[in-house]
Amino acid sequence: MLRPEFIRTNLELVRSGLRKRAWKEEAIKVLDEVIRLDDERKNVQTIMDSDLSKVNTLSSQVGSLYKSGKRAEADVIKDQVTSIKTSIKETQEKLHKIVTSLEGHLLTIPNHAHDSVPQGTSEEDNEVYKAWGSDLPTLDKEALAHWDIAEKYNIVDFKLGVKITGAGFPVFRGKGSKLQRALINFFLDEATEAGYEEFVAPLLVNEESARGTGNLPDKEGQMYHCEKDNLYLIPTAELPLTNVHRNVILDEKDFPLKLTGYTPCFRREAGSYGSDVKGLNRVHQFDKIEIVQIEHPERSYNTQVEMLNHVESLLKKLELPYRILRLCGGDLTFASALTYDFEVYAAGQKRWLEVSSVSNFETYQSNRLKLRYKDQQGKKHLAHTLNGSALALARIIAALLENNQTKEGIKIPKVLVPYTGFEWIN
């Protein structure tokens, strides 16, 4: 959540960022309303502080007058105190309404887009930031898409998933299960070797945690909600991992804080139809390893590049063709200031599949989380938060199956063989 003082100080920057997100000029006027409400809040707060000071001063006078035997004078001042307290109560109610309205407006405003974010309204306007090379794998005419490969070798059962739960809940079995587990362990080992502390986090979070990362009120329609307990199934491990440091004051020397964790992820994916959702392309439950960093504001964008390099190294080791996209304003998530997406090429479908997003949220999440740090002078500041998928398994498996298919079977990448215990799926 953007702070009113940030909006006030960087008004044109925030306006420009909202325009990059394809906001209409009429909608951008909410910034003016935020400033107006913040001014009103300050004025009312000043009045209340003044009245509270008067009450303290007059109350001490009442005590002194009673001790001096000047009861009549004391009673007059006591009546004044009662009147001021009544006024304070009314002021408090007014202040509460202003603050509630102010926070309501702030919750509707996404993060400002970083200067490097390209203008655009949809994914067609995203920029290719980097690609692994010009040559993409080509397969013969008999090559299969991963859903046909899965059925041929009995490693992912989509029909069984429909029977047990519904569409979008695949069942991995046999060597498919072992490949899934191999990828999880490989990604976690790579993350811990890179200095990330591993966490086993809850798969359900409370409303405060979801609000802290910006998933509420933006993505409530995409999350599974357990209404009786008011808990949400996580769409990514970003939620529990980032909330590890909610309401925490760090020391400047603590940076960077690096967290990783494996979790199943749950997404309703409401409104998703067509070929894009076939097989493992878009599912309601999938496994993912997440990396999160809490960083000093001066270093967060260098850290984002470091995280990009980490994800890129994983794809290189898996020998998967990839490209990195810098998302345009219209394709940014609500809380992100700058996001890079990784896509891998799936040769059986002849299409690119998104497998990772690496985002810098600057202070947008930490403001909601009250995640701060003390500098050397003891002054408190908001930290920057970043996160990335390293990696999401469903589409990685889809690409591995399609790109590595041969007449003899599916060739397992060398880096995974120590984890799978086999070189082929056949």
C-alpha positions in Angstrom: 0.0 0.0 0.0 1.3 3.4 -0.9 1.7 5.9 1.9 -0.1 9.2 1.7 3.2 11.1 2.2 4.7 9.1 -0.7 1.8 10.0 -3.0 2.0 13.7 -1.9 5.8 13.9 -2.4 5.8 11.9 -5.7 2.4 12.8 -7.1 3.5 13.1 -10.8 5.5 9.8 -10.5 2.5 8.0 -9.1 0.2 9.5 -11.7 2.6 8.4 -14.5 2.8 4.9 -13.0 -1.0 4.6 -13.0 -1.1 5.8 -16.6 1.4 3.0 -17.5 -1.2 0.6 -15.9 -3.8 2.0 -18.3 -5.7 3.8 -15.7 -8.2 6.4 -16.9 -7.7 10.0 -15.9 -11.0 10.0 -14.0 -9.8 7.1 -11.9 -6.4 8.8 -11.2 -8.3 11.5 -9.4 -8.4 9.2 -6.4 -4.9 10.5 -5.7 -6.2 14.0 -5.1 -8.9 12.6 -2.8 -6.2 10.7 -0.8 -4.3 14.0 -0.3 -7.5 15.8 0.7 -8.4 13.2 3.2 -4.9 13.1 4.6 -5.0 16.9 5.0 -8.4 16.6 6.8 -7.0 13.8 9.0 -4.0 15.9 10.0 -6.3 18.9 10.8 -8.7 16.9 12.9 -5.8 15.1 14.7 -4.3 18.5 15.6 -7.6 19.7 17.0 -7.9 16.5 19.1 -4.3 16.7 20.3 -5.0 20.3 21.4 -8.1 19.3 23.3 -6.4 16.4 25.0 -3.6 18.8 26.1 -6.3 21.2 27.5 -7.9 18.4 29.4 -4.6 17.4 31.0 -3.8 21.0 32.0 -7.3 21.8 33.4 -7.5 18.5 35.2 -4.3 19.3 37.1 -5.8 22.7 38.0 -8.9 21.0 39.3 -6.9 18.9 41.7 -4.9 21.9 43.0 -8.0 24.0 43.5 -9.8 21.2 45.5 -6.7 20.9 47.7 -6.7 24.7 48.3 -10.4 24.6 49.2 -11.5 26.5 46.2 -14.3 24.1 45.3 -16.5 26.6 43.4 -13.6 27.5 41.0 -12.7 23.8 40.7 -16.3 22.9 39.8 -16.4 25.5 37.0 -13.1 24.1 35.5 -14.4 20.6 36.0 -17.5 21.4 33.9 -15.1 22.8 31.2 -13.2 19.5 31.2 -16.5 17.5 30.8 -17.5 19.7 27.8 -14.0 19.3 26.2 -14.1 15.5 26.7 -17.5 15.4 24.9 -16.0 17.4 22.1 -13.0 15.0 22.0 -15.3 12.0 21.7 -17.0 13.6 18.7 -13.6 14.4 17.2 -12.5 10.8 17.6 -15.5 9.6 15.8 -14.9 12.0 13.0 -11.2 11.0 12.8 -12.2 7.3 12.7 -14.4 8.0 9.7 -11.7 10.0 7.9 -9.1 7.3 8.5 -11.4 4.5 7.4 -12.2 6.4 4.2 -8.5 7.2 3.6 -7.5 3.5 4.0 -10.3 2.4 1.8 -9.1 4.7 -1.0 -5.4 3.6 -0.5 -6.4 -0.1 -0.8 -7.7 0.6 -4.3 -4.4 2.1 -5.6 -1.8 -0.4 -7.0 1.9 0.1 -6.6 3.5 2.8 -8.8 5.2 1.3 -11.8 9.0 1.6 -12.0 10.5 3.9 -14.6 11.7 1.0 -16.7 8.3 -0.5 -17.0 7.1 -0.3 -20.7 3.9 1.4 -21.6 1.2 -1.1 -22.6 -2.2 -2.5 -21.8 -1.8 -6.3 -22.1 0.8 -9.1 -22.4 1.2 -8.4 -26.1 3.0 -5.2 -25.0 5.6 -6.9 -22.8 9.2 -6.5 -23.9 11.7 -9.4 -24.4 14.5 -8.5 -21.9 16.7 -11.5 -22.7 16.5 -14.8 -24.5 18.7 -17.9 -24.5 19.3 -18.0 -28.3 17.7 -17.9 -31.6 17.4 -21.7 -32.2 14.4 -23.4 -30.7 14.0 -27.2 -30.6 12.1 -28.8 -33.5 10.5 -32.2 -33.3 9.3 -34.6 -36.0 5.7 -34.8 -37.1 5.0 -37.7 -34.7 5.9 -35.6 -31.7 3.3 -35.4 -28.9 2.0 -32.7 -26.6 2.7 -33.4 -22.9 -0.8 -34.6 -22.1 -0.5 -37.3 -24.7 3.0 -38.2 -23.4 1.6 -38.4 -19.9 -1.1 -40.8 -21.0 1.3 -42.9 -23.1 3.7 -43.5 -20.2 1.1 -43.4 -17.5 2.9 -40.7 -15.5 0.2 -38.0 -15.1 -3.5 -39.0 -14.9 -5.8 -36.1 -15.7 -9.0 -38.2 -15.8 -8.3 -39.6 -12.3 -7.9 -36.1 -11.0 -11.3 -35.2 -12.4 -12.8 -38.2 -10.7 -11.2 -37.4 -7.3 -11.6 -33.6 -7.3 -12.4 -32.0 -10.6 -10.7 -30.5 -13.7 -7.3 -28.9 -13.0 -6.2 -31.3 -10.3 -3.8 -33.8 -12.1 -2.6 -37.0 -10.4 1.1 -37.7 -10.8 2.1 -41.4 -10.6 5.0 -43.7 -11.0 8.0 -42.0 -12.7 5.9 -38.9 -13.0 5.7 -38.6 -9.2 9.5 -39.2 -8.9 10.2 -36.6 -11.6 8.0 -34.1 -9.6 9.9 -34.9 -6.3 13.3 -34.7 -8.1 12.5 -31.2 -9.4 11.4 -30.1 -5.9 14.6 -31.3 -4.3 16.8 -29.9 -7.0 15.2 -26.5 -6.8 15.4 -26.4 -3.0 19.1 -27.6 -3.0 19.9 -24.8 -5.5 18.2 -22.2 -3.4 19.8 -23.2 -0.2 23.2 -23.3 -1.9 22.5 -19.7 -3.0 22.0 -18.7 0.7 18.3 -19.0 1.1 16.9 -20.3 4.4 14.4 -23.1 3.8 11.0 -22.9 5.5 8.1 -25.4 5.6 5.2 -23.0 5.6 1.4 -23.3 6.2 -0.7 -23.8 3.2 -3.5 -21.7 4.7 -3.2 -18.0 5.7 -5.4 -15.6 7.5 -6.9 -12.4 6.1 -4.2 -10.2 7.6 -1.5 -12.2 5.9 -3.2 -12.1 2.5 -3.8 -8.3 2.9 -0.2 -7.8 3.8 1.1 -9.1 0.5 -1.5 -7.3 -1.6 -3.5 -10.4 -2.5 -6.5 -8.8 -0.7 -8.5 -7.0 -1.9 -7.1 -7.6 -5.4 -7.2 -11.3 -5.8 -9.9 -12.7 -3.5 -11.7 -14.1 -6.6 -8.7 -16.2 -7.5 -8.0 -17.7 -4.0 -9.9 -20.6 -2.4 -11.5 -19.3 0.7 -12.4 -21.4 3.7 -15.3 -19.3 4.9 -16.0 -21.0 8.2 -12.5 -20.3 9.5 -11.9 -17.2 7.2 -8.6 -18.7 5.9 -7.3 -18.7 2.4 -5.4 -21.5 0.5 -2.2 -20.0 -0.7 -1.8 -19.2 -4.4 2.0 -19.1 -3.8 4.5 -19.5 -1.0 5.1 -15.8 -1.2 2.2 -15.2 1.2 3.5 -17.2 4.2 7.2 -16.5 3.6 6.8 -12.7 3.3 4.6 -12.6 6.4 7.4 -14.3 8.4 8.6 -10.7 9.0 5.2 -9.0 9.4 5.3 -6.5 12.3 9.1 -6.9 12.7 11.7 -4.2 13.1 15.0 -5.3 11.6 18.5 -4.0 12.0 20.2 -2.5 8.9 22.9 -5.2 9.2 20.3 -8.0 8.9 20.0 -7.4 5.1 19.5 -9.3 2.9 17.1 -11.8 4.4 16.7 -14.7 2.0 13.8 -17.2 2.4 12.8 -20.2 0.3 10.1 -22.9 0.6 8.3 -25.6 -1.3 4.5 -25.6 -1.2 1.6 -26.8 -3.3 -0.2 -23.7 -4.7 -4.0 -23.3 -5.2 -5.6 -21.0 -7.7 -9.2 -20.9 -8.9 -8.2 -19.6 -12.3 -11.7 -18.4 -12.8 -12.5 -17.5 -16.4 -9.8 -19.6 -17.9 -10.9 -21.6 -20.9 -9.7 -23.1 -24.2 -6.4 -24.7 -25.3 -4.4 -22.5 -22.9 -5.6 -24.6 -20.0 -5.1 -28.1 -21.5 -3.0 -30.6 -19.6 -0.5 -28.9 -17.2 -0.7 -25.6 -18.9 -3.1 -24.1 -16.3 -4.2 -26.1 -13.3 -5.8 -25.4 -9.9 -3.2 -27.1 -7.8 0.5 -27.2 -8.6 3.8 -27.4 -6.8 6.3 -24.5 -6.7 9.5 -23.4 -5.0 9.5 -19.7 -4.0 12.4 -17.4 -3.2 11.8 -14.3 -1.2 14.2 -11.5 -0.2 13.8 -8.7 2.3 16.3 -6.0 1.2 17.7 -2.5 1.9 15.9 0.0 -0.5 19.2 1.1 -2.0 20.1 -2.4 -3.1 16.7 -4.0 -4.0 17.0 -3.6 -7.8 20.5 -5.1 -7.8 19.0 -7.9 -5.8 16.2 -8.4 -8.4 18.9 -8.9 -11.0 20.6 -11.5 -8.8 17.3 -13.3 -8.4 16.8 -13.3 -12.2 20.3 -14.8 -12.6 19.3 -17.6 -10.1 16.2 -18.5 -12.0 18.1 -18.3 -15.3 20.7 -20.7 -14.0 18.0 -23.3 -13.2 16.7 -23.3 -16.7 20.1 -23.5 -18.2 20.9 -26.6 -16.0 17.6 -28.2 -17.1 18.6 -27.3 -20.8 15.2 -25.6 -21.4 15.0 -22.8 -23.9 13.7 -19.7 -22.2 13.1 -16.0 -22.6 12.7 -13.3 -20.0 10.0 -10.7 -20.5 9.8 -7.3 -18.8 6.1 -6.8 -18.1 4.3 -3.7 -19.3 2.2 -1.5 -17.0 -1.1 -3.2 -18.0 0.2 -6.6 -17.2 1.8 -5.8 -13.9 0.3 -7.4 -10.7 -1.4 -5.0 -8.3 1.5 -4.9 -5.8 4.5 -5.0 -8.1 6.6 -2.1 -9.2 8.7 -4.1 -11.7 8.2 -7.7 -12.8 10.1 -10.0 -15.1 8.5 -13.2 -16.4 10.3 -16.3 -17.5 8.9 -18.4 -20.2 10.1 -21.8 -21.5 9.5 -23.2 -25.0 7.4 -26.3 -25.2 8.2 -27.9 -28.5 5.3 -30.3 -28.6 2.8 -27.4 -28.5 5.2 -25.0 -30.2 4.4 -22.3 -27.6 5.9 -20.4 -24.7 4.8 -21.3 -21.2 5.3 -18.9 -18.2 7.2 -20.6 -15.4 8.4 -17.8 -13.1 7.8 -14.2 -12.2 10.4 -12.2 -10.3 9.1 -9.0 -8.8 10.2 -6.0 -6.8 7.4 -4.6 -4.6 9.6 -1.8 -3.1 7.7 -0.7 0.1 4.2 -1.6 -1.1 4.0 -4.8 0.8 6.2 -3.7 3.7 4.0 -0.7 4.4 1.0 -3.1 4.9 3.2 -5.6 6.8 4.8 -2.9 9.0 8.1 -4.5 8.0 10.7 -1.9 9.0 14.4 -1.6 9.8 16.5 0.8 11.9 19.4 2.6 10.3 22.7 3.4 12.2 21.1 6.5 13.7 18.1 4.5 15.0 15.6 5.9 12.5 13.0 3.5 11.2 12.4 2.9 7.5 10.3 0.5 5.4 12.2 -2.4 3.8 11.9 -3.5 0.2 10.4 -7.0 -0.5 11.0 -9.2 -3.6 9.9 -12.6 -4.6 10.2 -15.1 -7.5 9.2 -18.5 -8.6 12.2 -20.9 -8.7 10.4 -22.6 -10.2 6.7 -23.6 -10.8 6.7 -27.3 -11.6 3.6 -28.0 -13.8 4.8 -26.2 -16.9 8.4 -27.1 -16.3 7.4 -30.8 -16.5 5.3 -30.1 -19.6 8.3 -28.6 -21.3 10.6 -31.3 -20.2 8.3 -34.0 -21.4 7.8 -32.4 -24.8 11.3 -31.2 -25.5 13.0 -34.4 -24.5 10.8 -37.0 -26.2 12.6 -39.5 -28.4 11.6 -42.8 -30.0 13.2 -44.5 -27.0 11.3 -42.5 -24.5 11.7 -39.3 -22.5 15.3 -38.4 -21.8 15.9 -37.0 -18.3 18.2 -34.0 -18.0 21.6 -34.9 -16.6 21.3 -32.6 -13.6 18.1 -34.5 -12.5 19.4 -38.0 -12.8 20.9 -38.1 -9.3 17.5 -37.0 -8.0 15.3 -39.3 -10.1 17.5 -42.4 -10.0 16.7 -43.1 -13.7 17.7 -41.6 -17.1 14.6 -42.5 -19.1 10.9 -42.5 -18.9 9.8 -45.4 -21.2 
